[in-house]
Amino acid sequence: MDSAEENLKLILAKKYPGLVVECDCTNPKTILIRGVMSSSASRWLRLKLLVPNYPHLNKFQLYVQHQLEYKCYTSHNLPVHDNWNVEDLLANLWELMPGGTIKDVIKVTSRPKSNIYEEILELHQPLDYHLQLNDSCTRIRFSRFAEMDQHFFELELPTLRLLEHSLPDCVPLATMLSKNVRCLRDALDLYQKLLEDLRPFYDTFMDIDELCHVLQPSPITTKDNSRVFPLKERVYLKVVIADPLAYQASMSLQIIGPTEEVAQLRHKLNDGLANWDTELDMHKNLLRVFDLCYFPMPDMSENHKDKGQEQDQDEHCNICFVYRLDNGQVPLVSCDNARCVLKCHAACLKEWFNTLMDGKTFLEVSFGMCPFCKAKLSTSFAALLDD
């Protein structure tokens, strides 16, 4: 199958450069061909061809995009010959397509005799974004959007397959593009509309980032949909927005810290959520919920800066002896004993517990006991492992 697959890839690269082939690891005979193919008349066709018995065509399923939906074709509604293989089907596809639908299906853009590279030339006069192409013209990148210059997205050409983007991973951008995009202009319009729809989400976290001492994630990027910042000494609040397009409805708040203090603050949180004011931003609402004038901020005085290196030693993890891990975690875990000096990363503590005989109870029963003083560790710290 490997040599046959390589041979098919060479054929596609030579005759149909807009098509790519994928194999099913669980079934080596099954292949999927997808992408865009063009005719000599500068017409375009977006398709997905599933072949369960490659190189034979029996039981094949061909999906061809018609406007925003895919139509399915099989041997029952497409007149293929019994002795044809995949290459034969692709070579005769234009003649096989039903005459009543071929015009609508093939014309991806509204203009006759147009292709994606002509469209790029038209889009290369931006006022509110920056456009870049690689040397081989197989990747296109849109970036530096007006008022949101940190955002970007990158597509494969000419298939328009999503390669990279700056939105949170919980936003199903790839699915949106595959279902709603017929041309490059559609992709650009969709992304710009998403940026506008996501503005309240980013504005909400902007207030938190400016007015709270955000400890995690670090560094903060446009892909992050959570924040962890201190409520008081040894107690932290984790804010997660599961759906940035509906940020108020999908927001969750988790209090992290010693058991007794967490229990008290949870009562306050539950009472405060009942009086949440949708007219106020998240930061002001959280101040009202916890009856605070402001959230704790780092000491920026000159005297504090002079002690920076000494402070780093005091705040490092008592297990790995560093302050910030490569994934951005800082040591936040402390036990219920207020006199205990232990502070460590949740990930380091989990790894330490996994070396113990009762490590399996780590998340099921309790977070465990303090390695230093044997006091209880609150189960609330498990929320830090979600990152």
Sequence and secondary structure as in RCSB ss.txt:
>XXXX:A:sequence
MDSAEENLKLILAKKYPGLVVECDCTNPKTILIRGVMSSSASRWLRLKLLVPNYPHLNKFQLYVQHQLEYKCYTS
HNLPVHDNWNVEDLLANLWELMPGGTIKDVIKVTSRPKSNIYEEILELHQPLDYHLQLNDSCTRIRFSRFAEMDQ
HFFELELPTLRLLEHSLPDCVPLATMLSKNVRCLRDALDLYQKLLEDLRPFYDTFMDIDELCHVLQPSPITTKDN
SRVFPLKERVYLKVVIADPLAYQASMSLQIIGPTEEVAQLRHKLNDGLANWDTELDMHKNLLRVFDLCYFPMPDM
SENHKDKGQEQDQDEHCNICFVYRLDNGQVPLVSCDNARCVLKCHAACLKEWFNTLMDGKTFLEVSFGMCPFCKA
KLSTSFAALLDD
>XXXX:A:secstr
 HHHHHHHHHHHHHH TTEEEEEETTEEEEEEEEEEEE TTS EEEEEEEETTTTB TT EEEEEETTEEEEE T
TTS   TT BHHHHHHTHHHHS TTTHHHHH  SSSTT  HHHHHHHHSS SS EEEE TTS EEEEEEETTEEE
EEEEEETTT  EEEESS TTS HHHHHHHH SSHHHHHHHHHHHHHHTHHHHHHHHHHHHHS   BSSS  TT  
EEEEEEETTEEEEEEES GGGTTTTEEEEEES HHHHHHHHHHHHHHHTT  TTS HHHHHHHHTT SS      
SHHHHHTHHHHHHHHS TTT  SS TTS    B  S TT    B HHHHHHHHHTSTTGGGTTTT S B TTT  
B  GGGGGGGG 
